[in-house]
Amino acid sequence: MSDYKIFANHAHLFPKNTKPNGDIDCLKALLNECEIEGCVCFSPFWHQMDMYAHTTGQNPCEWTANALKNEPELVGFGTINFDATDLKEQVKRIKDLGLKGIKIHPAAQEVNIAGKELFEVYEEAQEQNLFLSFHTGLHWHRIADYQMLLFDEVAYNFPKLRFSMEHMGGYSFFREALLVMNNNSRNEIQNTFAGWTSIAMETDALGNERQGAWSLTDDDLCTLIHQTGHERSIFGLDFPYKGIPETKAAIERIKNLPITEEAKKGILGDNLRRILSV
């Protein structure tokens, strides 16, 4: 049994017979094998539901809330249909469904972080006290829509809105993500958080350790803790895109970092539980 009460962010949950190994049974098997007590589950995006005949037209937020209603260890986040005009009503509905936050992927959803539509969502999410998790870093869409410094505009305009920058911008944008966190370190409310998700180092053809597009080094992670403190970092799974071996390796990496035990426990669960009041 682990000495750490692990509660993770960032599990992409899918209905059965859609995404391979992405349903709730596969997720629970991973949690059990990796000694993880619970996690945050992201709703599928609207366009993902429409890819399959048996889920076309379903509201992904309602599907998630229904799927998790008897799963107390799993916490649901909703998603937004940016092709619709009822953005604030969607945010209210997410709150009413008992979901704790919203997953936004600016590149996959092809929206601008600082766009008018997003600001509508931020305003209502701040009002409803919902936590946002953003994908950050490379994802094959125009970078102008999701460049890291735009997150400072979000934090500046909505100082009570709490959000995580998943992947912390990866290799290319880590320092910009760190700048955003540091620039908002004196806010009355902690509103910017680092998502430690899919940041593993890689191995090149000759067996040398290298940084991939999302990799962060141990020195990066220790610097992040040194500059921003130990209460603003949260561990993420990236299920089902990362499986049991990658999840176990990520947990062991955090445990072996030269940081305090308090910091390790915070990253692996205490911080996220506090943020979401679970």
Secondary structure, 3 states (H helix, E strand, C coil): CCCCCEEEEEEECCCCCCCCCCCHHHHHHHHHHCCEEEEEEECCCHHHHCCCCCCCCCCHHHHHHHHCCCCCCEEEEECCCCCCCCHHHHHHHHHHCCCCEEEECHHHHCCCCCCHHHHHHHHHHHHHCCEEEEECCCCCCCHHHCCCCHHHHHHHHCCCCCEEEEHHHHHHHHHHHHHHHHHCCCCCCCCEEEEECCCCCEECCCCCEECCCCCCCHHHHHHHHHHHCCCCEEEEEEECCCCHHHHHHHHHHHHHCCCCHHHHHHHHHHHHHHHHCC
